[in-house]
Amino acid sequence: MTKCSFCGICHKDKKKIAGEKKIAGVTDSELKKNAEESLKLLGDDPVNHPSHYTFGHFEVIDVLQDWFPSSPLLWQVVKYVARAQHKGNMLQDLKKAQFYLNKQIAELEK
């Protein structure tokens, strides 16, 4: 899902009105604050618990800490695979996972 080009929070594109200081009497900062509060009420916290990491029974970071406590490259592999179907650009995320997997393999082959 693409983030809003206006508030940076929601997933609706408001490019047409991004240059205005007020929209229906609401300032840009008020709109952003309201969007953040709304997302918290809906259960989406894009900083601490983004929806593309909290879609199943377990949050991705909890799995990574449990499975790979000291393997940062494997963290990246699993992170990108886990979110691939939920973030918006599956091919890009899988290529990132492949990049980190190749780095891990190269380190092990040294």
C-alpha positions in Angstrom: 0.0 0.0 0.0 1.3 3.5 -0.9 1.4 6.1 1.8 -0.4 9.3 1.3 1.7 12.0 -0.4 -0.1 14.6 1.7 0.0 13.4 5.3 2.5 10.5 5.0 0.2 8.4 7.1 -3.0 7.3 5.5 -3.2 5.3 2.2 -5.3 7.8 0.2 -3.6 10.0 -2.3 -4.3 13.7 -1.8 -1.7 15.1 -4.3 -4.2 17.7 -5.6 -4.5 19.5 -2.3 -1.0 19.0 -0.9 0.1 22.6 -1.5 -2.8 24.2 0.4 -2.2 25.4 4.0 -5.8 24.7 5.1 -8.4 22.3 3.9 -11.9 22.8 5.1 -10.5 24.9 7.9 -8.0 22.3 9.0 -4.2 22.9 8.9 -1.7 20.3 7.5 -0.4 19.5 11.0 -3.9 19.1 12.4 -4.7 16.7 9.6 -1.6 14.7 10.1 -2.3 14.5 13.9 -5.9 13.4 13.3 -4.7 10.8 10.8 -2.2 9.4 13.4 -4.9 9.3 16.1 -7.4 7.6 13.8 -4.8 4.9 12.8 -4.1 4.2 16.5 -7.8 3.8 17.1 -8.0 1.4 14.2 -5.1 -0.6 15.5 -2.5 0.5 12.9 0.7 2.0 14.4 3.0 2.7 11.5 6.0 3.3 13.7 5.8 0.7 16.5 3.6 -2.0 15.0 3.1 -1.5 11.2 0.3 -3.5 9.7 2.7 -5.2 7.2 4.4 -6.8 10.2 1.4 -7.6 12.4 -0.9 -9.4 10.0 -0.8 -12.9 11.5 -0.7 -14.5 14.9 2.8 -13.3 15.7 4.5 -10.0 15.1 7.5 -10.4 12.8 10.0 -8.8 15.2 9.1 -11.3 18.0 9.8 -14.2 15.6 13.1 -12.7 14.4 14.3 -12.2 18.0 13.4 -15.8 18.9 14.7 -17.5 15.8 17.8 -15.4 14.9 19.0 -13.6 18.0 22.5 -12.9 16.6 22.1 -13.2 12.8 21.2 -9.7 11.4 21.4 -10.9 7.7 18.9 -13.7 8.4 16.7 -11.1 10.2 16.5 -9.2 6.9 15.8 -12.3 4.8 12.8 -13.3 7.0 11.6 -9.8 7.4 11.4 -9.1 3.7 9.8 -12.5 2.9 7.3 -12.1 5.7 6.1 -8.7 4.6 6.3 -9.4 0.8 2.6 -10.0 0.3 1.5 -7.2 2.7 3.6 -4.1 1.9 2.7 -3.4 -1.7 5.7 -4.4 -3.9 6.2 -8.1 -3.5 8.9 -8.5 -6.2 11.0 -5.8 -4.6 10.7 -7.3 -1.2 11.6 -10.7 -2.5 14.7 -9.3 -4.3 15.7 -7.6 -1.0 15.4 -10.9 0.8 17.5 -12.6 -1.9 20.2 -9.9 -1.6 20.5 -10.5 2.2 20.4 -14.3 1.7 23.2 -14.1 -0.9 25.3 -12.0 1.6 24.7 -14.6 4.3 25.7 -17.5 2.0 28.8 -15.6 0.9 29.8 -15.1 4.5 29.4 -18.8 5.3 31.4 -19.8 2.2 34.5 -17.7 3.3 
